[in-house]
Amino acid sequence: MTSRIDARFAALKEEGRPGLVTFVMAGDPDEKTALEVIKGLPAAGADLIEVGMPFSDPMADGPSIQLAGQRALKGGMTLAKTLNTISEFRKDDLDTPIVLMGYYNPIYIYGNEKFIADAKAAGVDGLIIVDVPPEADDELCLPAMDAGINFIRLATPTTDGNRLPRVLENTSGFLYYVSITGITGAAAPDPGKVAASVARIKESTDLPVAVGFGVKTAQQAADIGKGADGVVVGSALVSAIADSLDRDGNATAETPKAVHALVSDLASGVRSVKR
Amino acid sequence: MSKPIEPNSYKTGPDEAGHFGIFGGRYVAETLMPLILDLEKHYNIAKDDAEFQAEVENLNKHYTGRPSPLYFAEGLTRHLGGAKIYFKRDELNHTGSHKINNCLGQILLAKRMGKTRIIAETGAGQHGVAAATVAAKFGFPCVVYMGKTDVERQSPNVFRMKLLGAEIVPVTAGAGTLKDAMNEALRDWVTNVEDTYYLIGTAAGPHPYPELVRDFQSVIGKECREQMLEAEGRLPDMLVASVGGGSNAIGLFHPFLDDKDVQIVGVEAGGKGLKGDEHCASLSAGKPGVLHGNRTFLLQDDDGQILEGHSISAGLDYPGIGPEHSWLKDTGRVEYVPIMDTEALEAFQLLCKTEGIIPALEPSHALAEIVKRAPKMSKDQIIVMNLCGRGDKDVFTVGSALGVDL
């Protein structure tokens, strides 16, 4: 079965450029504004959209995304509302792939089976669940695959030749290469090293490889994009939201504009790459 | 949830994937998976290596001062007028608590693995002090993550860690307590995977930590068994220990799990009562979920967001619990009960007066349960409590709770 994610990466290959994968947190700073932000991403140049599911204890995230989750939770965001955000987005957009990204516990409490069914119905195409390794595939990954949702695995600089086959085993859609050992929003990766790592991974898989962690500017997106099928930007977008808020932490008229302007700029970066 | 079938033995867990029943496992980011598998490999070799075990024993004896005494608390027994009460006195260990047992074992593992930097999380500061101590002894740089709230309420321990050469990083995320410190330690580990060993302080986290911490702490129960047989010629009727993450309790309990006649009670922090959110009784009032690398009972809301919890005792202020305790609760082998802040404070004062021992606030919770149970038991019955920490660090907290300005 060809998923929206497969179709999008095939189209990007045709175009001869890397895709821009944008991350924002559902419900940040409030449900309505976040939906407006997400709805405007494709027009601003996002090729795939990752939507964060807020969690109280985001162990793999740096301060920017931690704060985004806290803003969302403070505004009353829940997993059910996140799924609702995706349903709303799908009313106007049937092509842009949506990947939910987050941590296991809220899903586990929602109920794995119910979550997969509701996510599918909402129009979710993929899942990245940071703290569910291949060792626990039977819990969430395999049921998601059966339902036609791609389960996207992270590979990291610590994923050596012994580990890589295990990581790739049930991965579909694309592989997310975490370019540094560290948390989201950390220092920028070295494009040369990243390209070499991506090339190494590509010897073992035909899946597209998107690279993330530490990419903040159009230039970095272009540099990283030269050696990858996609470039993920998260913390920079989330910081743009944070910077646009008023003194009480509420959204302003500038909030969606600020994010979309940055996405347009980043999109010019990936579009400058010609293969 | 239906009750699991009673196993033939309660001592065989975890399985190869780190599960105790449905609990445990290794739910971590991919960056950490190779490290955790490597740690498991090294631990499996070390635990069967006589040389490694001899090194642990040698340090336990000459550095920590083990075995810790099994002490008949005659004054308290007389005061309560029921069962005979014994204390396993791990508060007399070097560094003042049971935490050193685990730290010595893990630092030797870190050395074997060729790691050059130690990180740790701490709540009350007892584990932080023990980690800083072993890091100093073995010449490792050490970074301790500690919630900002805990840094403020445990200032003597903060200074002790600094004296020992550790760097203390106050964590401001969340409520600034143990859970937030653990998140931050995990973030450090994920960033510094090459050279860093994460010295977890309790029998929780991803496999193999719950197993290896339990094994290093089981020296408490093993000694206790022998000492009890020597003192009374039989096993005790009841074991009581406080549970935060649960390392002192599992250390005492584990060697007795298959002794069906020994009743076992774990005491959770009931804080200001179980009705609101101001407690840390994850087993009594939480439900299973996944946090910090393992599936276990957690304090959480209906959306799976983790709650902060509250306890007067910083060492019990954690919304989770080691996975083996979750399984022992589920199977019914161990009974878990909550004790309120106020009850722990009373027990704390009682022990000072009846025995001349100032206990830490953590074991004061276990003590408060004994105050309830011992009088209802007969005089020929025996209770053993793990007196897992001394109370020097808590005098300011207790002073403030009693309205005394120090």
Interface residues (C-beta under 8 A of the other chain):
Chain A: P54 F55 S56 D57 P58 M59 A60 G62 Q66 L73 T78 L79 A80 Y103 Y104 N105 P106 I107 Y108 I109 Y110 V130 D131 V132 P133 E135 A136 R153 L154 A155 T156 P157 T158 T159 D160 N162 R163 V167 V178 T181 G182 I183 A186
Chain B: A17 G25 R26 Y27 V28 A29 E30 T31 L32 M33 P34 L35 A173 G174 K179 N183 L186 R187 V190 T191 N192 V193 E194 K287 G289 V290 L291 H292 G293 R295 L298 Q300 D302 D303 G304 Q305 I306
